[in-house]
Amino acid sequence: MISKNKGVTMFKTTTVFFAISVFCFVIKALIPTTVDSNGFLNEPFFFLIPMGYLFLFLSLLIGVLTLVIKLTKKIN
């Protein structure tokens, strides 16, 4: 059902998505946020938070699907 090369490719994809997710969260944590004189919060890289969660979700989804496919292949 799933070839060995495709399994390795899916593992690499999962690892890359997870690394991008960690990178987004680390960069967001390192960039300072400021409050201006009017009381507005300035977060220049706020978009990294949803992107980090998106890549984390994708890595978990692909990882779980790869695991399920491998387990069902071993059972059959």
HTML snippet that shows the backbone in 3Dmol.js (N, CA, C, O; Angstrom):
<script src="https://3Dmol.org/build/3Dmol-min.js"></script>
<div id="view" style="width:600px;height:400px;position:relative"></div>
<script>
const pdb = `
ATOM      1  N   MET A   1       0.821  -1.196   0.000  1.00  0.00           N
ATOM      2  CA  MET A   1       0.000   0.000   0.000  1.00  0.00           C
ATOM      3  C   MET A   1       0.865   1.260   0.000  1.00  0.00           C
ATOM      4  O   MET A   1       0.641   2.153  -0.817  1.00  0.00           O
ATOM      5  N   ILE A   2       1.837   1.350   0.887  1.00  0.00           N
ATOM      6  CA  ILE A   2       2.739   2.501   0.921  1.00  0.00           C
ATOM      7  C   ILE A   2       4.156   1.971   0.737  1.00  0.00           C
ATOM      8  O   ILE A   2       4.594   1.075   1.457  1.00  0.00           O
ATOM      9  N   SER A   3       4.847   2.523  -0.212  1.00  0.00           N
ATOM     10  CA  SER A   3       6.201   2.041  -0.475  1.00  0.00           C
ATOM     11  C   SER A   3       7.153   2.569   0.587  1.00  0.00           C
ATOM     12  O   SER A   3       6.844   3.524   1.299  1.00  0.00           O
ATOM     13  N   LYS A   4       8.309   1.934   0.681  1.00  0.00           N
ATOM     14  CA  LYS A   4       9.286   2.335   1.679  1.00  0.00           C
ATOM     15  C   LYS A   4       9.772   3.755   1.432  1.00  0.00           C
ATOM     16  O   LYS A   4       9.944   4.522   2.380  1.00  0.00           O
ATOM     17  N   ASN A   5       9.994   4.110   0.189  1.00  0.00           N
ATOM     18  CA  ASN A   5      10.452   5.460  -0.134  1.00  0.00           C
ATOM     19  C   ASN A   5       9.403   6.507   0.211  1.00  0.00           C
ATOM     20  O   ASN A   5       9.743   7.600   0.664  1.00  0.00           O
ATOM     21  N   LYS A   6       8.137   6.182   0.001  1.00  0.00           N
ATOM     22  CA  LYS A   6       7.080   7.133   0.327  1.00  0.00           C
ATOM     23  C   LYS A   6       6.986   7.320   1.837  1.00  0.00           C
ATOM     24  O   LYS A   6       6.702   8.424   2.302  1.00  0.00           O
ATOM     25  N   GLY A   7       7.218   6.261   2.608  1.00  0.00           N
ATOM     26  CA  GLY A   7       7.209   6.378   4.062  1.00  0.00           C
ATOM     27  C   GLY A   7       8.323   7.271   4.563  1.00  0.00           C
ATOM     28  O   GLY A   7       8.124   8.068   5.480  1.00  0.00           O
ATOM     29  N   VAL A   8       9.497   7.139   3.963  1.00  0.00           N
ATOM     30  CA  VAL A   8      10.628   7.992   4.333  1.00  0.00           C
ATOM     31  C   VAL A   8      10.332   9.437   3.952  1.00  0.00           C
ATOM     32  O   VAL A   8      10.644  10.354   4.712  1.00  0.00           O
ATOM     33  N   THR A   9       9.741   9.647   2.797  1.00  0.00           N
ATOM     34  CA  THR A   9       9.386  10.991   2.360  1.00  0.00           C
ATOM     35  C   THR A   9       8.366  11.619   3.302  1.00  0.00           C
ATOM     36  O   THR A   9       8.472  12.802   3.626  1.00  0.00           O
ATOM     37  N   MET A  10       7.383  10.846   3.743  1.00  0.00           N
ATOM     38  CA  MET A  10       6.385  11.374   4.667  1.00  0.00           C
ATOM     39  C   MET A  10       7.018  11.690   6.021  1.00  0.00           C
ATOM     40  O   MET A  10       6.629  12.661   6.670  1.00  0.00           O
ATOM     41  N   PHE A  11       7.984  10.888   6.454  1.00  0.00           N
ATOM     42  CA  PHE A  11       8.684  11.172   7.711  1.00  0.00           C
ATOM     43  C   PHE A  11       9.487  12.468   7.595  1.00  0.00           C
ATOM     44  O   PHE A  11       9.502  13.278   8.522  1.00  0.00           O
ATOM     45  N   LYS A  12      10.148  12.661   6.461  1.00  0.00           N
ATOM     46  CA  LYS A  12      10.909  13.893   6.241  1.00  0.00           C
ATOM     47  C   LYS A  12       9.979  15.107   6.209  1.00  0.00           C
ATOM     48  O   LYS A  12      10.300  16.162   6.756  1.00  0.00           O
ATOM     49  N   THR A  13       8.832  14.946   5.566  1.00  0.00           N
ATOM     50  CA  THR A  13       7.854  16.033   5.508  1.00  0.00           C
ATOM     51  C   THR A  13       7.366  16.392   6.903  1.00  0.00           C
ATOM     52  O   THR A  13       7.248  17.570   7.243  1.00  0.00           O
ATOM     53  N   THR A  14       7.085  15.380   7.705  1.00  0.00           N
ATOM     54  CA  THR A  14       6.657  15.614   9.077  1.00  0.00           C
ATOM     55  C   THR A  14       7.731  16.350   9.866  1.00  0.00           C
ATOM     56  O   THR A  14       7.431  17.282  10.613  1.00  0.00           O
ATOM     57  N   THR A  15       8.971  15.937   9.702  1.00  0.00           N
ATOM     58  CA  THR A  15      10.079  16.570  10.416  1.00  0.00           C
ATOM     59  C   THR A  15      10.263  18.019   9.984  1.00  0.00           C
ATOM     60  O   THR A  15      10.512  18.887  10.820  1.00  0.00           O
ATOM     61  N   VAL A  16      10.143  18.286   8.697  1.00  0.00           N
ATOM     62  CA  VAL A  16      10.300  19.649   8.198  1.00  0.00           C
ATOM     63  C   VAL A  16       9.172  20.544   8.714  1.00  0.00           C
ATOM     64  O   VAL A  16       9.428  21.668   9.146  1.00  0.00           O
ATOM     65  N   PHE A  17       7.941  20.064   8.675  1.00  0.00           N
ATOM     66  CA  PHE A  17       6.825  20.859   9.192  1.00  0.00           C
ATOM     67  C   PHE A  17       6.989  21.136  10.684  1.00  0.00           C
ATOM     68  O   PHE A  17       6.705  22.242  11.144  1.00  0.00           O
ATOM     69  N   PHE A  18       7.444  20.143  11.439  1.00  0.00           N
ATOM     70  CA  PHE A  18       7.647  20.355  12.871  1.00  0.00           C
ATOM     71  C   PHE A  18       8.767  21.370  13.121  1.00  0.00           C
ATOM     72  O   PHE A  18       8.654  22.213  14.010  1.00  0.00           O
ATOM     73  N   ALA A  19       9.838  21.288  12.344  1.00  0.00           N
ATOM     74  CA  ALA A  19      10.949  22.235  12.494  1.00  0.00           C
ATOM     75  C   ALA A  19      10.496  23.659  12.158  1.00  0.00           C
ATOM     76  O   ALA A  19      10.888  24.605  12.842  1.00  0.00           O
ATOM     77  N   ILE A  20       9.686  23.823  11.125  1.00  0.00           N
ATOM     78  CA  ILE A  20       9.163  25.142  10.780  1.00  0.00           C
ATOM     79  C   ILE A  20       8.282  25.659  11.905  1.00  0.00           C
ATOM     80  O   ILE A  20       8.323  26.846  12.229  1.00  0.00           O
ATOM     81  N   SER A  21       7.492  24.788  12.499  1.00  0.00           N
ATOM     82  CA  SER A  21       6.631  25.180  13.613  1.00  0.00           C
ATOM     83  C   SER A  21       7.461  25.677  14.795  1.00  0.00           C
ATOM     84  O   SER A  21       7.170  26.731  15.361  1.00  0.00           O
ATOM     85  N   VAL A  22       8.478  24.931  15.163  1.00  0.00           N
ATOM     86  CA  VAL A  22       9.353  25.349  16.268  1.00  0.00           C
ATOM     87  C   VAL A  22      10.039  26.664  15.927  1.00  0.00           C
ATOM     88  O   VAL A  22      10.150  27.546  16.779  1.00  0.00           O
ATOM     89  N   PHE A  23      10.501  26.803  14.688  1.00  0.00           N
ATOM     90  CA  PHE A  23      11.151  28.034  14.243  1.00  0.00           C
ATOM     91  C   PHE A  23      10.210  29.229  14.381  1.00  0.00           C
ATOM     92  O   PHE A  23      10.628  30.291  14.841  1.00  0.00           O
ATOM     93  N   CYS A  24       8.950  29.070  13.990  1.00  0.00           N
ATOM     94  CA  CYS A  24       7.976  30.164  14.111  1.00  0.00           C
ATOM     95  C   CYS A  24       7.790  30.576  15.565  1.00  0.00           C
ATOM     96  O   CYS A  24       7.772  31.768  15.871  1.00  0.00           O
ATOM     97  N   PHE A  25       7.650  29.607  16.464  1.00  0.00           N
ATOM     98  CA  PHE A  25       7.446  29.931  17.871  1.00  0.00           C
ATOM     99  C   PHE A  25       8.686  30.564  18.501  1.00  0.00           C
ATOM    100  O   PHE A  25       8.561  31.469  19.327  1.00  0.00           O
ATOM    101  N   VAL A  26       9.865  30.108  18.128  1.00  0.00           N
ATOM    102  CA  VAL A  26      11.098  30.672  18.693  1.00  0.00           C
ATOM    103  C   VAL A  26      11.307  32.102  18.203  1.00  0.00           C
ATOM    104  O   VAL A  26      11.645  32.984  18.992  1.00  0.00           O
ATOM    105  N   ILE A  27      11.112  32.334  16.928  1.00  0.00           N
ATOM    106  CA  ILE A  27      11.271  33.691  16.387  1.00  0.00           C
ATOM    107  C   ILE A  27      10.260  34.639  17.033  1.00  0.00           C
ATOM    108  O   ILE A  27      10.606  35.768  17.378  1.00  0.00           O
ATOM    109  N   LYS A  28       9.016  34.190  17.198  1.00  0.00           N
ATOM    110  CA  LYS A  28       7.997  35.035  17.832  1.00  0.00           C
ATOM    111  C   LYS A  28       8.379  35.355  19.269  1.00  0.00           C
ATOM    112  O   LYS A  28       8.134  36.467  19.738  1.00  0.00           O
ATOM    113  N   ALA A  29       8.970  34.409  19.969  1.00  0.00           N
ATOM    114  CA  ALA A  29       9.361  34.643  21.356  1.00  0.00           C
ATOM    115  C   ALA A  29      10.541  35.599  21.461  1.00  0.00           C
ATOM    116  O   ALA A  29      10.663  36.319  22.453  1.00  0.00           O
ATOM    117  N   LEU A  30      11.409  35.620  20.460  1.00  0.00           N
ATOM    118  CA  LEU A  30      12.599  36.465  20.502  1.00  0.00           C
ATOM    119  C   LEU A  30      12.336  37.906  20.069  1.00  0.00           C
ATOM    120  O   LEU A  30      13.074  38.807  20.468  1.00  0.00           O
ATOM    121  N   ILE A  31      11.305  38.139  19.266  1.00  0.00           N
ATOM    122  CA  ILE A  31      10.995  39.484  18.790  1.00  0.00           C
ATOM    123  C   ILE A  31      10.192  40.208  19.872  1.00  0.00           C
ATOM    124  O   ILE A  31       9.152  39.710  20.304  1.00  0.00           O
ATOM    125  N   PRO A  32      10.659  41.369  20.310  1.00  0.00           N
ATOM    126  CA  PRO A  32       9.952  42.062  21.400  1.00  0.00           C
ATOM    127  C   PRO A  32       8.642  42.701  20.924  1.00  0.00           C
ATOM    128  O   PRO A  32       8.516  43.105  19.768  1.00  0.00           O
ATOM    129  N   THR A  33       7.690  42.781  21.824  1.00  0.00           N
ATOM    130  CA  THR A  33       6.443  43.487  21.572  1.00  0.00           C
ATOM    131  C   THR A  33       6.487  44.789  22.366  1.00  0.00           C
ATOM    132  O   THR A  33       7.080  44.852  23.443  1.00  0.00           O
ATOM    133  N   THR A  34       5.867  45.800  21.834  1.00  0.00           N
ATOM    134  CA  THR A  34       5.879  47.103  22.490  1.00  0.00           C
ATOM    135  C   THR A  34       4.463  47.636  22.620  1.00  0.00           C
ATOM    136  O   THR A  34       3.553  47.238  21.892  1.00  0.00           O
ATOM    137  N   VAL A  35       4.306  48.544  23.566  1.00  0.00           N
ATOM    138  CA  VAL A  35       3.049  49.261  23.740  1.00  0.00           C
ATOM    139  C   VAL A  35       3.340  50.724  23.466  1.00  0.00           C
ATOM    140  O   VAL A  35       4.218  51.321  24.089  1.00  0.00           O
ATOM    141  N   ASP A  36       2.591  51.301  22.523  1.00  0.00           N
ATOM    142  CA  ASP A  36       2.858  52.699  22.197  1.00  0.00           C
ATOM    143  C   ASP A  36       2.184  53.624  23.198  1.00  0.00           C
ATOM    144  O   ASP A  36       1.562  53.168  24.158  1.00  0.00           O
ATOM    145  N   SER A  37       2.311  54.926  22.966  1.00  0.00           N
ATOM    146  CA  SER A  37       1.803  55.912  23.929  1.00  0.00           C
ATOM    147  C   SER A  37       0.279  55.911  24.018  1.00  0.00           C
ATOM    148  O   SER A  37      -0.274  56.356  25.024  1.00  0.00           O
ATOM    149  N   ASN A  38      -0.409  55.422  22.989  1.00  0.00           N
ATOM    150  CA  ASN A  38      -1.877  55.350  23.016  1.00  0.00           C
ATOM    151  C   ASN A  38      -2.389  54.072  23.653  1.00  0.00           C
ATOM    152  O   ASN A  38      -3.598  53.895  23.801  1.00  0.00           O
ATOM    153  N   GLY A  39      -1.495  53.190  24.027  1.00  0.00           N
ATOM    154  CA  GLY A  39      -1.901  51.940  24.659  1.00  0.00           C
ATOM    155  C   GLY A  39      -2.120  50.799  23.691  1.00  0.00           C
ATOM    156  O   GLY A  39      -2.636  49.752  24.081  1.00  0.00           O
ATOM    157  N   PHE A  40      -1.741  50.977  22.435  1.00  0.00           N
ATOM    158  CA  PHE A  40      -1.888  49.914  21.454  1.00  0.00           C
ATOM    159  C   PHE A  40      -0.695  48.966  21.527  1.00  0.00           C
ATOM    160  O   PHE A  40       0.455  49.391  21.634  1.00  0.00           O
ATOM    161  N   LEU A  41      -0.997  47.688  21.467  1.00  0.00           N
ATOM    162  CA  LEU A  41       0.047  46.668  21.480  1.00  0.00           C
ATOM    163  C   LEU A  41       0.570  46.479  20.060  1.00  0.00           C
ATOM    164  O   LEU A  41      -0.208  46.236  19.138  1.00  0.00           O
ATOM    165  N   ASN A  42       1.877  46.589  19.883  1.00  0.00           N
ATOM    166  CA  ASN A  42       2.510  46.406  18.583  1.00  0.00           C
ATOM    167  C   ASN A  42       3.266  45.083  18.584  1.00  0.00           C
ATOM    168  O   ASN A  42       4.302  44.937  19.232  1.00  0.00           O
ATOM    169  N   GLU A  43       2.723  44.131  17.845  1.00  0.00           N
ATOM    170  CA  GLU A  43       3.376  42.836  17.675  1.00  0.00           C
ATOM    171  C   GLU A  43       3.677  42.670  16.191  1.00  0.00           C
ATOM    172  O   GLU A  43       2.800  42.280  15.419  1.00  0.00           O
ATOM    173  N   PRO A  44       4.910  42.964  15.788  1.00  0.00           N
ATOM    174  CA  PRO A  44       5.202  42.964  14.352  1.00  0.00           C
ATOM    175  C   PRO A  44       5.134  41.588  13.690  1.00  0.00           C
ATOM    176  O   PRO A  44       4.892  41.500  12.486  1.00  0.00           O
ATOM    177  N   PHE A  45       5.337  40.542  14.434  1.00  0.00           N
ATOM    178  CA  PHE A  45       5.330  39.203  13.839  1.00  0.00           C
ATOM    179  C   PHE A  45       4.258  38.316  14.467  1.00  0.00           C
ATOM    180  O   PHE A  45       4.504  37.146  14.762  1.00  0.00           O
ATOM    181  N   PHE A  46       3.061  38.883  14.670  1.00  0.00           N
ATOM    182  CA  PHE A  46       1.966  38.124  15.255  1.00  0.00           C
ATOM    183  C   PHE A  46       1.555  36.953  14.373  1.00  0.00           C
ATOM    184  O   PHE A  46       1.096  35.928  14.878  1.00  0.00           O
ATOM    185  N   PHE A  47       1.715  37.097  13.062  1.00  0.00           N
ATOM    186  CA  PHE A  47       1.294  36.042  12.122  1.00  0.00           C
ATOM    187  C   PHE A  47       2.060  34.739  12.332  1.00  0.00           C
ATOM    188  O   PHE A  47       1.633  33.690  11.850  1.00  0.00           O
ATOM    189  N   LEU A  48       3.190  34.790  13.048  1.00  0.00           N
ATOM    190  CA  LEU A  48       3.964  33.568  13.281  1.00  0.00           C
ATOM    191  C   LEU A  48       3.257  32.607  14.243  1.00  0.00           C
ATOM    192  O   LEU A  48       3.501  31.402  14.198  1.00  0.00           O
ATOM    193  N   ILE A  49       2.389  33.124  15.105  1.00  0.00           N
ATOM    194  CA  ILE A  49       1.673  32.251  16.046  1.00  0.00           C
ATOM    195  C   ILE A  49       0.713  31.311  15.313  1.00  0.00           C
ATOM    196  O   ILE A  49       0.822  30.097  15.487  1.00  0.00           O
ATOM    197  N   PRO A  50      -0.227  31.821  14.497  1.00  0.00           N
ATOM    198  CA  PRO A  50      -1.096  30.880  13.776  1.00  0.00           C
ATOM    199  C   PRO A  50      -0.345  30.001  12.779  1.00  0.00           C
ATOM    200  O   PRO A  50      -0.708  28.844  12.569  1.00  0.00           O
ATOM    201  N   MET A  51       0.709  30.558  12.163  1.00  0.00           N
ATOM    202  CA  MET A  51       1.494  29.735  11.240  1.00  0.00           C
ATOM    203  C   MET A  51       2.191  28.601  11.984  1.00  0.00           C
ATOM    204  O   MET A  51       2.273  27.483  11.475  1.00  0.00           O
ATOM    205  N   GLY A  52       2.692  28.884  13.184  1.00  0.00           N
ATOM    206  CA  GLY A  52       3.328  27.844  13.985  1.00  0.00           C
ATOM    207  C   GLY A  52       2.354  26.735  14.338  1.00  0.00           C
ATOM    208  O   GLY A  52       2.685  25.552  14.257  1.00  0.00           O
ATOM    209  N   TYR A  53       1.137  27.132  14.735  1.00  0.00           N
ATOM    210  CA  TYR A  53       0.126  26.116  15.048  1.00  0.00           C
ATOM    211  C   TYR A  53      -0.311  25.343  13.797  1.00  0.00           C
ATOM    212  O   TYR A  53      -0.591  24.146  13.874  1.00  0.00           O
ATOM    213  N   LEU A  54      -0.368  26.016  12.663  1.00  0.00           N
ATOM    214  CA  LEU A  54      -0.731  25.336  11.419  1.00  0.00           C
ATOM    215  C   LEU A  54       0.298  24.265  11.065  1.00  0.00           C
ATOM    216  O   LEU A  54      -0.065  23.131  10.755  1.00  0.00           O
ATOM    217  N   PHE A  55       1.578  24.626  11.111  1.00  0.00           N
ATOM    218  CA  PHE A  55       2.618  23.652  10.790  1.00  0.00           C
ATOM    219  C   PHE A  55       2.694  22.543  11.830  1.00  0.00           C
ATOM    220  O   PHE A  55       2.984  21.397  11.489  1.00  0.00           O
ATOM    221  N   LEU A  56       2.436  22.868  13.097  1.00  0.00           N
ATOM    222  CA  LEU A  56       2.404  21.835  14.132  1.00  0.00           C
ATOM    223  C   LEU A  56       1.271  20.850  13.876  1.00  0.00           C
ATOM    224  O   LEU A  56       1.461  19.639  13.985  1.00  0.00           O
ATOM    225  N   PHE A  57       0.088  21.370  13.535  1.00  0.00           N
ATOM    226  CA  PHE A  57      -1.047  20.506  13.222  1.00  0.00           C
ATOM    227  C   PHE A  57      -0.764  19.634  12.003  1.00  0.00           C
ATOM    228  O   PHE A  57      -1.078  18.444  11.999  1.00  0.00           O
ATOM    229  N   LEU A  58      -0.169  20.227  10.967  1.00  0.00           N
ATOM    230  CA  LEU A  58       0.150  19.446   9.766  1.00  0.00           C
ATOM    231  C   LEU A  58       1.164  18.348  10.064  1.00  0.00           C
ATOM    232  O   LEU A  58       1.036  17.230   9.564  1.00  0.00           O
ATOM    233  N   SER A  59       2.166  18.659  10.873  1.00  0.00           N
ATOM    234  CA  SER A  59       3.162  17.633  11.192  1.00  0.00           C
ATOM    235  C   SER A  59       2.533  16.503  12.009  1.00  0.00           C
ATOM    236  O   SER A  59       2.833  15.330  11.783  1.00  0.00           O
ATOM    237  N   LEU A  60       1.668  16.852  12.951  1.00  0.00           N
ATOM    238  CA  LEU A  60       0.996  15.807  13.726  1.00  0.00           C
ATOM    239  C   LEU A  60       0.067  14.976  12.846  1.00  0.00           C
ATOM    240  O   LEU A  60       0.015  13.753  12.977  1.00  0.00           O
ATOM    241  N   LEU A  61      -0.663  15.631  11.955  1.00  0.00           N
ATOM    242  CA  LEU A  61      -1.587  14.924  11.075  1.00  0.00           C
ATOM    243  C   LEU A  61      -0.849  13.961  10.151  1.00  0.00           C
ATOM    244  O   LEU A  61      -1.237  12.799  10.027  1.00  0.00           O
ATOM    245  N   ILE A  62       0.194  14.428   9.514  1.00  0.00           N
ATOM    246  CA  ILE A  62       0.954  13.570   8.598  1.00  0.00           C
ATOM    247  C   ILE A  62       1.645  12.453   9.373  1.00  0.00           C
ATOM    248  O   ILE A  62       1.697  11.316   8.905  1.00  0.00           O
ATOM    249  N   GLY A  63       2.174  12.766  10.551  1.00  0.00           N
ATOM    250  CA  GLY A  63       2.828  11.740  11.370  1.00  0.00           C
ATOM    251  C   GLY A  63       1.876  10.643  11.803  1.00  0.00           C
ATOM    252  O   GLY A  63       2.210   9.460  11.741  1.00  0.00           O
ATOM    253  N   VAL A  64       0.689  11.036  12.240  1.00  0.00           N
ATOM    254  CA  VAL A  64      -0.306  10.039  12.667  1.00  0.00           C
ATOM    255  C   VAL A  64      -0.785   9.216  11.481  1.00  0.00           C
ATOM    256  O   VAL A  64      -0.940   8.000  11.597  1.00  0.00           O
ATOM    257  N   LEU A  65      -1.020   9.857  10.348  1.00  0.00           N
ATOM    258  CA  LEU A  65      -1.453   9.109   9.165  1.00  0.00           C
ATOM    259  C   LEU A  65      -0.378   8.117   8.710  1.00  0.00           C
ATOM    260  O   LEU A  65      -0.695   6.990   8.329  1.00  0.00           O
ATOM    261  N   THR A  66       0.876   8.531   8.748  1.00  0.00           N
ATOM    262  CA  THR A  66       1.967   7.626   8.380  1.00  0.00           C
ATOM    263  C   THR A  66       2.023   6.443   9.332  1.00  0.00           C
ATOM    264  O   THR A  66       2.206   5.304   8.903  1.00  0.00           O
ATOM    265  N   LEU A  67       1.866   6.709  10.615  1.00  0.00           N
ATOM    266  CA  LEU A  67       1.889   5.637  11.609  1.00  0.00           C
ATOM    267  C   LEU A  67       0.728   4.671  11.417  1.00  0.00           C
ATOM    268  O   LEU A  67       0.914   3.457  11.493  1.00  0.00           O
ATOM    269  N   VAL A  68      -0.457   5.193  11.172  1.00  0.00           N
ATOM    270  CA  VAL A  68      -1.628   4.337  10.966  1.00  0.00           C
ATOM    271  C   VAL A  68      -1.447   3.484   9.713  1.00  0.00           C
ATOM    272  O   VAL A  68      -1.775   2.298   9.720  1.00  0.00           O
ATOM    273  N   ILE A  69      -0.931   4.074   8.646  1.00  0.00           N
ATOM    274  CA  ILE A  69      -0.729   3.316   7.409  1.00  0.00           C
ATOM    275  C   ILE A  69       0.299   2.207   7.627  1.00  0.00           C
ATOM    276  O   ILE A  69       0.118   1.085   7.154  1.00  0.00           O
ATOM    277  N   LYS A  70       1.375   2.523   8.343  1.00  0.00           N
ATOM    278  CA  LYS A  70       2.400   1.493   8.602  1.00  0.00           C
ATOM    279  C   LYS A  70       1.858   0.380   9.482  1.00  0.00           C
ATOM    280  O   LYS A  70       2.152  -0.792   9.246  1.00  0.00           O
ATOM    281  N   LEU A  71       1.065   0.730  10.499  1.00  0.00           N
ATOM    282  CA  LEU A  71       0.513  -0.301  11.387  1.00  0.00           C
ATOM    283  C   LEU A  71      -0.493  -1.177  10.670  1.00  0.00           C
ATOM    284  O   LEU A  71      -0.512  -2.392  10.867  1.00  0.00           O
ATOM    285  N   THR A  72      -1.335  -0.570   9.833  1.00  0.00           N
ATOM    286  CA  THR A  72      -2.323  -1.393   9.107  1.00  0.00           C
ATOM    287  C   THR A  72      -1.631  -2.270   8.078  1.00  0.00           C
ATOM    288  O   THR A  72      -2.111  -3.364   7.782  1.00  0.00           O
ATOM    289  N   LYS A  73      -0.507  -1.813   7.524  1.00  0.00           N
ATOM    290  CA  LYS A  73       0.236  -2.622   6.569  1.00  0.00           C
ATOM    291  C   LYS A  73       0.862  -3.819   7.265  1.00  0.00           C
ATOM    292  O   LYS A  73       0.895  -4.910   6.695  1.00  0.00           O
ATOM    293  N   LYS A  74       1.363  -3.641   8.494  1.00  0.00           N
ATOM    294  CA  LYS A  74       1.973  -4.742   9.238  1.00  0.00           C
ATOM    295  C   LYS A  74       0.917  -5.764   9.663  1.00  0.00           C
ATOM    296  O   LYS A  74       1.204  -6.960   9.707  1.00  0.00           O
ATOM    297  N   ILE A  75      -0.289  -5.312   9.973  1.00  0.00           N
ATOM    298  CA  ILE A  75      -1.363  -6.235  10.398  1.00  0.00           C
ATOM    299  C   ILE A  75      -1.807  -7.097   9.223  1.00  0.00           C
ATOM    300  O   ILE A  75      -2.052  -8.291   9.394  1.00  0.00           O
ATOM    301  N   ASN A  76      -1.913  -6.520   8.058  1.00  0.00           N
ATOM    302  CA  ASN A  76      -2.392  -7.267   6.887  1.00  0.00           C
ATOM    303  C   ASN A  76      -1.257  -8.017   6.333  1.00  0.00           C
ATOM    304  O   ASN A  76      -1.412  -8.725   5.338  1.00  0.00           O
TER     305      ASN A  76
END
`;
const viewer = $3Dmol.createViewer("view");
viewer.addModel(pdb, "pdb");
viewer.setStyle({}, {cartoon: {color: "spectrum"}});
viewer.zoomTo();
viewer.render();
</script>
